[in-house]
Amino acid sequence: MNKILILILFIKSSVLFGNNNLVDSLNVNFEFQHENGTHLKIKNSTKDYILNHTKGLYLKMSIISNKLDDGIVDTELGIAYHQTDLANDTIFGNAKSVFPYISFHMLGNDKINLRFINGLGFSYINRQFDMNKNFENSAIGSHLNAIIHLSLQLDIRLNKFFNLYTSINFNHFSNASLNKPNNGINILSRGIGIKYKRSKNILNRTKPKKYKLLNNRSILVWRNAIVNASLANNSKYYITDLAYMYMISLGRISRLGPGVEFNYDSSVLKKIDNYVANTSLKYRFRSLIFVRKSFQVARMILFADLGIYCYDKLSYYNRSMYRLGFGFNLSPKLISTCSIKVHKNKSDYLAYGIAYSF
């Protein structure tokens, strides 16, 4: 299984970085990191089964390119393989994950610098909830899960080719309500790693005199998700939403702007004690306002939303929500998106969508 996942990692890397015009200007980094961590905010029904701290490792490959980043020397695109135990092999098992990520230079210089890393991908967890064989695991309801990765990393240059770094990592695992239960697992860890840089230190690279700034734009997006509402009712339901945003340019790679979203959830009435007799449509509609911050490197977009519900008759969700996702510019006007929406410290669903910018 490990060999298959590592093969997938390098196949995805070759596809992502396989542009011949791009390769000429590539600066490639390879990283290895070891981590030790602990579970955060796990349900009382499962916390007694946590036997020890978690241990994991990362294998990463990232690139910086003049043609890819349009002269932005502080941004890396990469892909990572992550493997960790979940503190109890019998009940929680272990997780093997593959995810793309974006790494931003925040502070410092060529000798020592602080980076922020954000990734979103897929994880395979070998132990899931089973009513007969593994009822203790109320955190994970399926083998296939999403992983959200956040990290602060301090890089220290050792020589021309190697950096030593330490990091604080946060990983969230859940299946985005594709199966129940979906309480999820949150792990906070500290790591130490080494980075091999194929080229000279990037922060010393000569910057172009002029940069192409992002333009302001309006975005209309439609998203759809399929969820499993409860253990008692194993049927699948859909959630769909329509949102509008006005994004204001903050420079070469980032935008910030407000948005409004209208949401229809066909599963919402199945979430209260697994059954609700009242089928009035008013309970299925919600609306919210939010603020989005996005980063764009070439055609790849990373975005985060923070919002508050202003209409929710059933009040099933917490008043606030958080969304993390990726987008890809299919054309100057069309954008494909994939995002995870988070309520009450767990990812409720994974949504795919298409956006039109104007």
C-alpha positions in Angstrom: 0.0 0.0 0.0 2.8 2.4 0.8 4.5 1.8 -2.5 1.2 2.4 -4.4 0.6 5.8 -2.6 4.2 6.9 -3.2 3.8 6.0 -6.9 0.6 8.1 -7.1 2.5 11.0 -5.4 5.2 11.0 -8.1 2.7 10.4 -11.0 0.7 13.5 -9.8 3.9 15.5 -9.5 5.0 14.6 -13.0 1.6 15.7 -14.4 1.6 18.9 -12.4 5.1 19.8 -13.3 5.4 18.2 -16.7 5.2 21.4 -18.9 8.4 21.5 -20.9 8.4 25.3 -21.1 8.1 25.3 -17.3 10.9 22.8 -16.6 13.6 25.1 -17.9 12.9 27.6 -15.2 12.1 25.2 -12.3 13.7 25.3 -8.9 12.8 22.0 -7.2 12.7 21.3 -3.5 12.6 17.8 -1.8 11.7 17.5 1.8 11.5 14.9 4.6 9.9 15.6 7.9 9.2 13.6 11.1 6.4 14.6 13.5 5.0 13.8 16.9 1.5 14.9 17.8 -1.7 14.6 19.9 -5.4 14.5 19.3 -7.4 17.7 19.8 -11.1 18.1 20.8 -12.1 14.5 20.3 -15.5 13.3 21.5 -15.8 12.0 25.1 -17.0 8.6 23.8 -13.6 8.0 22.0 -11.0 9.9 24.1 -10.5 6.9 26.4 -9.2 4.8 23.5 -6.3 7.2 22.8 -3.3 5.2 24.0 -0.4 7.5 23.2 0.9 10.3 21.0 0.8 10.1 17.2 3.9 9.7 15.1 4.1 10.5 11.4 6.2 11.6 8.4 6.0 13.7 5.3 7.6 13.4 1.9 7.3 16.6 -0.2 8.2 17.9 -3.5 7.7 21.6 -4.4 8.6 24.0 -7.2 9.3 27.6 -7.8 9.4 28.9 -11.4 9.8 32.2 -13.1 7.2 31.3 -15.6 4.9 29.7 -13.0 4.9 32.5 -10.4 5.4 35.5 -12.7 8.3 36.7 -10.6 6.8 35.9 -7.2 9.9 34.5 -5.4 8.2 33.7 -2.1 5.6 31.2 -3.2 6.0 27.4 -3.7 3.5 24.9 -5.2 4.0 21.3 -4.1 2.6 17.9 -3.5 3.0 15.8 -0.3 2.7 12.3 1.0 1.8 12.0 4.7 1.6 9.0 6.8 0.7 8.9 10.5 -0.7 6.5 13.2 -3.8 7.7 15.1 -2.7 6.7 18.6 -4.6 3.4 18.6 -3.9 0.9 15.7 -6.8 -1.4 16.7 -9.6 1.3 16.9 -8.4 4.3 14.9 -5.7 2.7 12.7 -3.4 4.8 10.6 -3.8 7.4 7.9 -2.0 7.7 4.5 -2.6 10.9 2.6 -1.7 12.7 -0.6 -2.4 16.5 -0.9 -1.3 19.4 -3.0 -0.2 22.5 -1.0 0.9 26.1 -1.3 3.7 27.5 0.8 4.1 31.2 1.4 7.1 33.1 2.7 6.0 35.3 5.6 9.0 36.7 7.5 12.8 36.6 7.4 15.6 36.4 4.9 17.6 33.9 3.0 19.3 32.5 6.1 16.2 32.1 8.3 12.6 32.5 7.3 9.0 31.7 8.4 6.6 30.0 6.0 2.8 29.3 6.1 1.7 26.1 4.4 -1.9 25.2 3.5 -3.0 21.9 1.8 -6.2 20.0 1.0 -6.3 16.4 -0.3 -7.4 12.9 0.3 -6.6 10.4 3.0 -7.0 6.6 3.4 -7.7 5.5 7.0 -7.6 1.7 7.5 -9.9 1.5 10.5 -13.5 2.9 10.3 -16.6 2.7 12.4 -18.4 -0.7 12.3 -21.5 -1.3 14.4 -20.4 -4.9 15.1 -16.6 -4.9 14.9 -15.4 -1.4 15.7 -18.2 0.5 17.4 -15.7 2.4 19.6 -14.5 4.5 16.6 -17.2 7.1 16.4 -14.8 9.6 14.8 -14.3 8.1 11.3 -17.2 6.5 9.3 -15.3 5.6 6.0 -11.9 4.6 4.7 -11.7 7.5 2.3 -11.5 10.9 3.9 -10.5 14.4 3.3 -7.4 16.0 4.9 -7.0 19.7 5.7 -3.3 20.6 6.4 -2.1 23.8 8.0 1.5 24.5 9.1 3.9 27.2 10.3 7.5 26.3 9.3 10.7 27.9 10.4 13.5 27.3 7.8 17.2 27.7 8.7 19.8 27.5 5.9 22.6 25.0 6.5 24.5 25.5 3.2 23.8 26.1 -0.5 21.6 23.0 -1.0 20.2 22.1 2.4 17.8 23.7 4.9 16.9 22.5 8.4 13.4 23.3 9.6 11.0 22.9 12.5 7.2 23.2 12.2 3.9 23.2 14.0 1.3 21.2 12.0 -2.4 20.8 12.2 -4.2 18.0 10.3 -8.0 17.5 10.2 -9.4 14.1 8.9 -13.1 13.5 8.1 -15.2 12.2 5.3 -17.3 15.4 4.7 -20.5 13.6 5.6 -20.3 11.0 2.8 -20.8 8.4 5.6 -21.8 8.6 9.3 -20.4 9.0 11.8 -18.3 12.1 10.8 -17.0 13.5 14.1 -13.5 13.6 12.5 -10.0 13.6 14.0 -7.9 16.7 14.7 -4.2 16.3 15.3 -1.7 19.0 16.4 1.9 18.1 16.0 5.5 19.4 16.1 7.9 18.4 13.4 11.5 18.6 12.3 12.7 18.1 8.8 15.3 18.7 6.1 14.9 20.3 2.7 17.1 19.7 -0.3 17.1 22.6 -2.8 18.2 21.7 -6.3 19.1 25.3 -7.1 20.5 28.4 -5.4 18.6 30.0 -2.6 15.4 31.4 -4.1 15.2 34.5 -2.0 18.4 35.8 -3.6 17.0 35.4 -7.1 16.8 38.7 -9.1 13.2 40.0 -9.2 11.7 41.4 -12.3 11.2 45.2 -12.3 7.5 45.0 -13.1 4.9 42.7 -11.8 1.5 41.9 -13.3 -1.1 42.9 -10.7 -4.4 40.9 -10.3 -7.5 42.8 -11.3 -10.7 43.3 -9.3 -13.5 40.9 -10.4 -17.0 39.7 -9.6 -17.5 35.9 -9.2 -20.7 33.9 -9.5 -20.3 30.3 -8.3 -22.6 27.2 -8.1 -21.6 24.3 -5.9 -23.2 20.9 -5.2 -22.5 18.2 -2.6 -23.8 14.7 -1.7 -24.1 13.7 2.0 -25.2 10.9 4.2 -27.6 12.4 6.8 -27.6 9.8 9.6 -26.7 6.3 10.6 -30.4 5.3 10.8 -31.1 6.6 7.2 -28.3 5.5 4.8 -29.8 7.4 1.9 -27.8 10.1 0.1 -29.0 13.7 -0.1 -27.8 16.7 -2.0 -26.8 20.2 -0.9 -26.6 23.0 -3.4 -25.7 26.6 -3.2 -25.3 29.8 -5.3 -22.9 32.5 -4.2 -21.8 35.9 -5.4 -18.5 37.6 -4.5 -16.7 40.9 -5.4 -13.0 40.3 -5.0 -10.6 43.3 -4.7 -7.0 43.0 -5.7 -4.4 43.2 -3.0 -1.4 42.9 -5.3 0.3 40.2 -7.4 -1.2 37.0 -5.8 -4.0 37.8 -3.4 -7.6 39.2 -3.4 -10.1 40.0 -0.6 -13.8 40.6 -0.8 -17.3 40.1 0.6 -19.8 37.5 -0.6 -23.4 36.3 -0.1 -24.6 32.7 -0.3 -28.0 31.0 -0.7 -28.1 27.4 0.3 -30.6 24.5 -0.2 -30.1 21.4 1.9 -32.4 18.4 1.2 -30.9 16.4 4.1 -31.4 19.0 6.9 -34.7 17.4 8.2 -33.0 14.0 8.6 -30.4 15.5 11.0 -32.5 16.0 14.1 -32.9 12.7 16.0 -32.6 11.0 12.6 -36.2 11.8 11.7 -38.4 14.9 11.6 -42.1 14.7 10.4 -42.3 18.3 9.4 -41.2 18.6 5.7 -41.8 22.3 5.3 -39.4 23.8 2.7 -38.6 26.8 4.9 -36.3 24.6 7.0 -34.2 23.6 4.0 -33.2 27.1 2.9 -30.3 29.1 4.5 -28.4 32.3 3.6 -25.1 33.7 4.9 -22.7 36.5 4.4 -18.9 35.8 4.3 -15.5 37.3 3.6 -13.1 35.5 1.2 -9.3 35.7 1.0 -7.7 34.1 -2.0 -4.2 33.5 -3.3 -3.5 32.9 -7.0 -0.3 31.4 -8.5 -0.5 30.8 -12.2 -3.9 29.0 -12.7 -4.1 27.6 -9.2 -6.2 29.4 -6.6 -6.3 28.8 -2.8 -9.2 30.4 -0.9 -10.6 30.6 2.6 -14.0 31.9 3.6 -15.3 33.0 7.0 -19.0 33.6 7.3 -22.1 34.1 9.5 -25.6 32.7 8.8 -28.3 35.3 8.7 -31.2 33.0 7.8 -31.5 29.5 9.2 -34.9 28.5 10.6 -33.8 25.2 11.9 -30.6 26.5 13.4 -28.9 23.1 13.0 -25.6 24.7 12.2 -23.5 26.9 14.4 -24.0 30.6 13.5 -20.5 30.7 11.9 -18.9 28.6 9.2 -15.4 28.2 7.6 -14.6 27.0 4.1 -11.3 26.0 2.6 -10.8 25.1 -1.0 -8.9 25.1 -4.3 -9.8 26.5 -7.7 -8.3 26.1 -11.1 -8.7 28.6 -14.0 -10.1 26.7 -16.9 -10.2 29.9 -19.0 -10.1 33.6 -18.3 -13.8 33.5 -17.2 -14.4 29.9 -15.9 -13.1 28.4 -12.7 -13.5 24.9 -11.4 -13.6 24.6 -7.5 -13.4 22.0 -4.8 -14.0 23.0 -1.2 -14.8 21.7 2.3 -17.3 23.5 4.5 -16.7 23.4 8.2 -19.2 23.8 11.1 -18.7 23.1 14.8 -15.0 22.1 14.3 -15.8 19.4 11.8 -16.0 19.3 8.0 -19.6 18.8 7.1 -19.3 18.3 3.4 -17.1 18.4 0.3 -18.5 20.4 -2.6 -17.6 20.7 -6.3 -18.6 23.6 -8.4 -18.1 25.9 -11.3 -17.6 29.7 -11.2 -17.9 32.5 -13.7 -15.8 35.6 -13.2 -16.6 39.0 -14.9 
